[in-house]
Amino acid sequence: MQETPFCLSIGNLLSYSMSDSNSTDFTNPSTFILLGIPGLEAAHVWISIPFCAMYAIAILGNFTILFIVKREPSLHGPMYYFLCMLVVADVVLSTTVLPKMLSIFWFNSREINFSACLTQMFCLLSFSAMHSGILVAMAFDRYVAICDPLRHSTTLTNPVVAKIGLAVVLRGIMLVLPYLFLARRWPYCRTNIIPYTYCKHIAVVKLACADIRISSYYSLSVAFLVTGVDVFCITVSYIQILRAIFSLPTKDARLKTFGTCGSHLCVILGSYIPHLFSALTERFGHNMALHFHVLMNNMYLLVPPMLNPIIYGVRSQQIRDSLLQLFTH
């Protein structure tokens, strides 16, 4: 992406944008300006260190999971296929955000092309939806494995797993495409400054000189269709799983069966809790500093991809044994 030099300081850009907020000259900007973490500009280099560490751990851990699953035939099953899909979604989400973030922190390269901004927004929204859908697929896999184990191999065959993965991908893409259509057709006459490290959808929408109620309504609908429905499906699956577990005759059998769901439960909590916390701070934390909101959004995108391979590496005995075997050889 070709970068253009700054002709105006951020302060001049803000002043110009404010003075032009009532203009009727509706134009689409060729670039947006990403401010990074407003209020913490002096600490950008220091903030980049933990972010780089989280990204390095995420890349190393996730690619290790992919390598182990590909290498070990005993892991060629529905649960680990879904895990590989989750790994890919995690890698794409963190990679979509971090390179541009580091260019802001290290080189003060704040400009991003309008098309590149929309592409980044599309990747973030679509792969977040895919990530949530994959968690539902993993919950369904655990439900069949525990509640109807004799039919697990015949229910979740490789073609069925592939169809579920394709449905998850198509849902993520189709639900997000209207965001791009609306964002591209809207006029932008207020400002081209985004107070984040990436092109957050709501931040871009607020820059439009148009009635954005249709986008707000659609966002609420997508939030319900994705997060709401997915959380409901996962909850129903685990209610049935817990009922099956508590019906087992011995405590050891209950603990052993529940242990097969432990990794997935930890990943669910590690994915949805930061998202819920970020959404609540945006909705109700009006008195919080802007840099706190920005940091929470970045943590939501970087922490789960780092934690997920660690969780499966520690809690999944098959992955742990395969990893130890790999290093001993």
SVG drawing of the C-alpha trace seen along z (x, -y; Angstrom):
<svg xmlns="http://www.w3.org/2000/svg" viewBox="-33 -26 48 73">
<polyline fill="none" stroke="black" stroke-width="0.4" points="0.0,0.0 1.5,-3.3 1.9,-5.8 1.6,-9.5 3.5,-12.1 1.7,-14.3 1.0,-17.8 -0.8,-18.9 -0.3,-18.1 -2.9,-16.1 -4.0,-19.3 -4.5,-21.2 -6.4,-18.2 -8.7,-18.3 -9.2,-22.0 -9.9,-21.8 -12.3,-18.9 -14.2,-20.7 -14.6,-23.8 -15.7,-21.8 -18.3,-19.7 -21.2,-21.7 -20.0,-21.7 -22.3,-20.4 -19.4,-19.4 -19.8,-15.7 -16.7,-13.8 -15.1,-10.4 -11.6,-10.6 -8.7,-8.9 -7.2,-8.1 -8.1,-7.9 -5.9,-8.9 -5.5,-6.4 -4.5,-8.1 -3.2,-5.0 -3.9,-5.3 -4.9,-8.9 -3.3,-10.3 -0.6,-7.7 1.4,-8.7 4.6,-9.1 4.3,-5.5 3.6,-4.0 7.0,-2.3 6.7,-0.8 3.1,0.4 4.2,2.1 6.5,4.5 3.7,6.5 1.6,6.4 4.5,7.8 5.1,10.5 1.4,11.5 1.4,11.6 4.6,13.7 3.2,16.2 -0.1,16.3 1.7,17.0 4.1,19.6 1.4,21.4 -1.2,21.5 1.1,22.7 2.4,25.3 -1.1,26.5 -1.6,26.7 1.7,28.6 0.9,31.1 -2.6,31.8 -1.3,32.3 1.5,34.5 -0.4,36.8 -3.0,39.1 -4.7,39.7 -5.7,36.1 -7.5,36.3 -11.0,35.9 -13.8,33.4 -12.7,31.7 -9.2,31.0 -10.5,30.0 -12.7,27.4 -9.7,26.4 -7.6,25.8 -10.4,23.6 -10.3,21.6 -6.6,21.3 -6.8,19.8 -9.5,17.3 -7.3,16.3 -4.2,15.8 -6.1,13.7 -7.7,11.5 -4.4,10.7 -2.5,10.3 -5.2,7.9 -4.6,5.5 -1.0,5.7 1.2,4.8 -0.6,1.4 -0.6,0.9 3.1,1.3 3.7,-1.0 1.8,-3.7 3.7,-2.9 7.2,-2.7 7.1,-4.9 4.2,-7.3 2.7,-6.0 -0.9,-6.9 -2.5,-7.0 -4.4,-4.2 -6.0,-4.0 -9.8,-4.2 -10.0,-0.8 -7.4,0.7 -9.5,-0.5 -12.6,1.1 -10.7,4.3 -9.4,4.3 -12.9,3.7 -14.2,6.6 -11.6,9.0 -12.2,8.1 -15.9,8.4 -16.2,11.5 -13.5,13.5 -14.9,12.5 -18.3,13.9 -16.5,17.1 -14.6,17.4 -18.0,17.4 -19.5,19.9 -16.6,22.3 -17.1,22.2 -20.7,23.3 -19.5,26.1 -17.1,27.3 -19.9,27.2 -22.0,29.4 -19.1,31.8 -18.8,32.1 -22.5,32.6 -22.6,35.5 -19.4,37.0 -20.8,37.0 -24.6,37.3 -24.5,39.8 -21.0,41.2 -22.0,44.3 -23.1,42.1 -20.3,39.5 -18.2,41.0 -21.2,41.4 -22.7,38.0 -19.6,35.8 -18.0,37.3 -15.4,35.4 -17.9,34.2 -20.2,33.0 -17.3,31.2 -16.4,29.5 -20.0,28.4 -20.2,26.9 -16.9,25.1 -18.2,23.8 -21.5,22.6 -19.5,20.8 -17.4,19.0 -20.3,18.1 -22.3,16.8 -19.4,14.6 -18.9,13.2 -22.6,12.6 -23.5,10.9 -20.6,8.5 -20.8,7.5 -23.7,5.0 -21.3,3.1 -18.9,2.5 -21.6,1.6 -23.0,-1.0 -19.6,-2.4 -18.5,-2.8 -21.6,-4.6 -21.8,-7.1 -20.4,-10.5 -17.7,-11.7 -17.5,-15.4 -16.7,-15.8 -13.3,-14.3 -11.1,-11.5 -9.6,-10.9 -10.2,-7.6 -9.2,-7.6 -8.2,-3.9 -5.3,-1.7 -7.4,-0.1 -10.5,-0.8 -13.2,0.0 -16.6,0.2 -18.5,-2.1 -15.7,-4.7 -15.8,-4.8 -19.7,-5.0 -19.6,-8.0 -17.6,-9.9 -20.3,-9.7 -22.4,-12.8 -25.6,-10.8 -28.4,-9.1 -26.7,-6.1 -29.7,-4.6 -29.9,-1.8 -26.3,-0.8 -27.2,-0.9 -30.2,1.3 -28.3,3.7 -25.5,3.8 -27.9,4.7 -29.4,7.4 -26.1,8.9 -25.0,8.8 -28.2,10.8 -27.8,13.2 -24.1,13.9 -23.3,13.4 -26.8,13.8 -27.7,16.9 -24.3,18.5 -24.2,18.0 -27.7,19.5 -26.7,22.5 -23.5,23.1 -25.6,22.7 -28.2,25.2 -25.4,27.7 -23.7,27.5 -26.9,27.8 -27.4,31.1 -23.8,32.1 -24.0,31.4 -27.2,33.4 -25.4,36.3 -22.4,35.9 -24.3,35.8 -26.2,38.9 -23.0,40.9 -22.7,43.4 -19.3,42.5 -17.5,39.3 -14.4,40.4 -16.4,41.0 -18.0,37.6 -14.7,35.8 -13.1,37.6 -16.0,36.8 -16.1,33.2 -12.4,33.0 -13.0,33.5 -14.9,30.2 -12.5,28.3 -10.4,26.8 -13.4,25.7 -15.0,24.1 -11.8,22.1 -11.6,21.0 -15.3,19.9 -14.7,17.9 -11.5,16.4 -13.3,15.3 -16.6,14.0 -15.6,12.4 -13.1,9.8 -15.7,9.1 -18.5,8.6 -16.3,6.4 -15.3,4.3 -18.9,3.9 -20.0,2.9 -17.3,0.3 -18.2,-1.2 -21.9,-1.2 -21.7,-2.4 -18.2,-3.6 -18.7,-7.2 -16.6,-8.6 -13.7,-6.4 -10.7,-7.7 -10.6,-7.1 -7.2,-5.4 -8.8,-2.8 -11.5,-1.9 -8.8,-1.6 -6.6,0.6 -9.6,2.9 -10.4,3.2 -6.9,4.2 -6.7,6.7 -9.9,8.3 -8.3,8.9 -4.9,10.0 -5.4,11.9 -7.7,14.8 -5.4,15.8 -2.5,15.9 -4.4,17.9 -6.2,20.5 -3.1,22.5 -1.8,22.3 -5.1,23.7 -5.2,26.6 -1.5,27.3 -1.9,27.5 -5.3,29.2 -5.4,31.5 -3.4,34.6 -3.2,35.7 -1.7,32.4 0.6,32.3 1.9,35.8 2.4,35.1 4.3,31.9 6.5,33.7 7.1,36.5 8.1,33.9 10.7,32.3 12.1,35.6 12.7,36.8"/>
</svg>
